[in-house]
Amino acid sequence: MAVSKTARRLTAAALTTSAITAAIAAPASAADHRPHRTNVEISRVQYDSPGRDDRSNRSLNQEWVEITNNTRRSVNLDGWTLADEDGHTYTFNHYRLDGRATVRIHTGIGRDTHTDLFQDRRAYVWDNNSDTATLRNDRNRFVDNTSWGRHHFRR
C-alpha cells in the first residue's frame, strides 16, 4: 500500500507541475498564434474619381489607393500586391517605402516617383459601388484590406 500511496503522490505532483507549466505557457503560445500584422496599411482609397468617368488618363489617375508605412524603418515592397475583388492586381516592382511615409498608387498611366506609382491601365480598377482593396506581401500573406459599399468592413 505504501508504494501505491507514493505513486499517487508522484502522479499528483507531476500533474500539478504540468498544470502550472501549461498555465504559464498559455499566454505566450496564444500570442504566437496571432496573425502577423505589419505596420504597413491601406490608409486611403479614392475609388470614384471626381467628375465624369470618361476613361481619360486624367480621370483614371484620380482613382488611387494610398499605402502608409507607420513604422520608423523603411519597408521593401518589392513583390507585394494590391488587388481588387475581380482579380485586377498591381505588383510593386523594386519599391522601398520609407518610414512614416505614404505612396499613392494611381490606376492610369504615368511616371513613377517616390510618392506616386502608376498601374499603367486604360480602364478603372476600383468599383464605385462596392469593392475591396487587398494588400499582400511578397509571400502572398495578407497585410491589410479595406472595403466600401455593400460589404463595408475591415479585416
KOLDO-707609 format. One record per residue (C-alpha): residue number from 1; chain; z, x, y. Coordinates in pm, whole numbers, padded with zeros to 5 digits, always signed. Layout:
N
(rec NUM,A,(Z,X,Y)) ...
//
This chain:
155
(rec 1,A,(+00000,+00000,+00000)) (rec 2,A,(+00065,+00296,+00233)) (rec 3,A,(-00299,+00404,+00201)) (rec 4,A,(-00419,+00056,+00291)) (rec 5,A,(-00193,+00045,+00597)) (rec 6,A,(-00316,+00388,+00714)) (rec 7,A,(-00678,+00287,+00658)) (rec 8,A,(-00624,-00028,+00865)) (rec 9,A,(-00466,+00173,+01147)) (rec 10,A,(-00753,+00425,+01148)) (rec 11,A,(-01010,+00145,+01145)) (rec 12,A,(-00832,-00033,+01429)) (rec 13,A,(-00816,+00290,+01631)) (rec 14,A,(-01186,+00357,+01570)) (rec 15,A,(-01281,+00003,+01673)) (rec 16,A,(-01068,+00027,+01988)) (rec 17,A,(-01226,+00360,+02078)) (rec 18,A,(-01574,+00215,+02020)) (rec 19,A,(-01497,-00090,+02235)) (rec 20,A,(-01368,+00125,+02521)) (rec 21,A,(-01667,+00358,+02498)) (rec 22,A,(-01907,+00061,+02499)) (rec 23,A,(-01733,-00094,+02799)) (rec 24,A,(-01757,+00228,+02996)) (rec 25,A,(-02120,+00294,+02895)) (rec 26,A,(-02245,-00062,+02956)) (rec 27,A,(-02282,-00037,+03333)) (rec 28,A,(-02467,+00296,+03303)) (rec 29,A,(-02705,+00169,+03038)) (rec 30,A,(-02763,-00155,+03231)) (rec 31,A,(-02859,+00050,+03535)) (rec 32,A,(-03107,+00248,+03323)) (rec 33,A,(-03290,-00072,+03225)) (rec 34,A,(-03350,-00200,+03575)) (rec 35,A,(-03717,-00192,+03676)) (rec 36,A,(-03808,+00124,+03863)) (rec 37,A,(-03858,+00033,+04229)) (rec 38,A,(-04019,+00277,+04463)) (rec 39,A,(-03972,+00251,+04835)) (rec 40,A,(-04342,+00200,+04891)) (rec 41,A,(-04422,-00162,+04962)) (rec 42,A,(-04683,-00406,+05083)) (rec 43,A,(-04547,-00466,+05430)) (rec 44,A,(-04808,-00699,+05587)) (rec 45,A,(-05126,-00883,+05492)) (rec 46,A,(-05392,-01025,+05723)) (rec 47,A,(-05577,-01237,+05467)) (rec 48,A,(-05755,-01470,+05710)) (rec 49,A,(-05948,-01261,+05960)) (rec 50,A,(-05935,-01410,+06310)) (rec 51,A,(-06241,-01602,+06425)) (rec 52,A,(-06531,-01721,+06216)) (rec 53,A,(-06568,-01588,+05863)) (rec 54,A,(-06925,-01466,+05914)) (rec 55,A,(-06905,-01168,+05674)) (rec 56,A,(-06985,-00928,+05957)) (rec 57,A,(-06831,-00584,+05917)) (rec 58,A,(-06611,-00653,+06219)) (rec 59,A,(-06476,-00970,+06058)) (rec 60,A,(-06434,-00801,+05720)) (rec 61,A,(-06230,-00521,+05879)) (rec 62,A,(-05998,-00774,+06040)) (rec 63,A,(-05888,-00862,+05686)) (rec 64,A,(-05639,-00596,+05571)) (rec 65,A,(-05324,-00505,+05381)) (rec 66,A,(-05059,-00264,+05507)) (rec 67,A,(-04870,-00033,+05273)) (rec 68,A,(-04549,+00123,+05405)) (rec 69,A,(-04351,+00420,+05276)) (rec 70,A,(-03987,+00355,+05367)) (rec 71,A,(-03864,+00696,+05249)) (rec 72,A,(-03850,+01025,+05437)) (rec 73,A,(-04072,+01201,+05181)) (rec 74,A,(-04447,+01165,+05158)) (rec 75,A,(-04590,+00987,+04854)) (rec 76,A,(-04916,+01081,+04682)) (rec 77,A,(-05109,+00754,+04637)) (rec 78,A,(-05400,+00916,+04451)) (rec 79,A,(-05496,+00679,+04169)) (rec 80,A,(-05280,+00390,+04295)) (rec 81,A,(-05449,+00049,+04309)) (rec 82,A,(-05437,-00255,+04532)) (rec 83,A,(-05579,-00570,+04372)) (rec 84,A,(-05615,-00943,+04425)) (rec 85,A,(-05586,-01221,+04165)) (rec 86,A,(-05962,-01217,+04098)) (rec 87,A,(-05956,-00852,+03998)) (rec 88,A,(-06105,-00701,+04314)) (rec 89,A,(-05943,-00358,+04307)) (rec 90,A,(-05923,-00079,+04560)) (rec 91,A,(-05823,+00262,+04421)) (rec 92,A,(-05667,+00518,+04653)) (rec 93,A,(-05851,+00849,+04638)) (rec 94,A,(-05680,+01171,+04749)) (rec 95,A,(-05448,+01000,+04996)) (rec 96,A,(-05092,+01102,+05082)) (rec 97,A,(-04876,+00854,+05276)) (rec 98,A,(-04627,+01035,+05498)) (rec 99,A,(-04260,+00939,+05503)) (rec 100,A,(-04175,+00640,+05722)) (rec 101,A,(-04548,+00575,+05768)) (rec 102,A,(-04786,+00281,+05718)) (rec 103,A,(-05152,+00275,+05619)) (rec 104,A,(-05383,-00024,+05672)) (rec 105,A,(-05646,-00091,+05405)) (rec 106,A,(-05940,-00282,+05556)) (rec 107,A,(-06189,-00480,+05349)) (rec 108,A,(-06510,-00375,+05526)) (rec 109,A,(-06695,-00050,+05581)) (rec 110,A,(-06554,+00229,+05796)) (rec 111,A,(-06448,+00590,+05820)) (rec 112,A,(-06113,+00665,+05654)) (rec 113,A,(-05842,+00810,+05877)) (rec 114,A,(-05477,+00892,+05821)) (rec 115,A,(-05373,+00541,+05931)) (rec 116,A,(-05673,+00331,+05821)) (rec 117,A,(-05859,+00321,+05490)) (rec 118,A,(-06167,+00113,+05410)) (rec 119,A,(-06269,-00057,+05085)) (rec 120,A,(-06636,-00048,+05194)) (rec 121,A,(-06701,-00405,+05076)) (rec 122,A,(-06955,-00650,+05210)) (rec 123,A,(-06755,-00962,+05112)) (rec 124,A,(-06400,-01086,+05171)) (rec 125,A,(-06134,-00999,+04913)) (rec 126,A,(-05824,-01196,+05010)) (rec 127,A,(-05839,-01572,+04965)) (rec 128,A,(-05741,-01762,+05280)) (rec 129,A,(-05570,-02046,+05089)) (rec 130,A,(-05369,-01861,+04827)) (rec 131,A,(-05375,-01521,+04662)) (rec 132,A,(-05155,-01233,+04554)) (rec 133,A,(-05190,-00870,+04660)) (rec 134,A,(-05053,-00635,+04392)) (rec 135,A,(-04984,-00265,+04431)) (rec 136,A,(-04965,-00045,+04120)) (rec 137,A,(-04904,+00328,+04086)) (rec 138,A,(-05130,+00582,+03914)) (rec 139,A,(-04976,+00492,+03577)) (rec 140,A,(-05062,+00125,+03632)) (rec 141,A,(-04694,+00040,+03679)) (rec 142,A,(-04606,-00246,+03911)) (rec 143,A,(-04484,-00129,+04253)) (rec 144,A,(-04493,-00440,+04474)) (rec 145,A,(-04676,-00763,+04542)) (rec 146,A,(-04688,-01038,+04796)) (rec 147,A,(-04830,-01389,+04766)) (rec 148,A,(-04926,-01667,+05000)) (rec 149,A,(-05043,-02027,+04968)) (rec 150,A,(-04961,-02249,+04673)) (rec 151,A,(-04760,-01982,+04493)) (rec 152,A,(-04582,-01810,+04780)) (rec 153,A,(-04334,-01578,+04607)) (rec 154,A,(-04245,-01213,+04587)) (rec 155,A,(-04174,-01034,+04256)) 
//
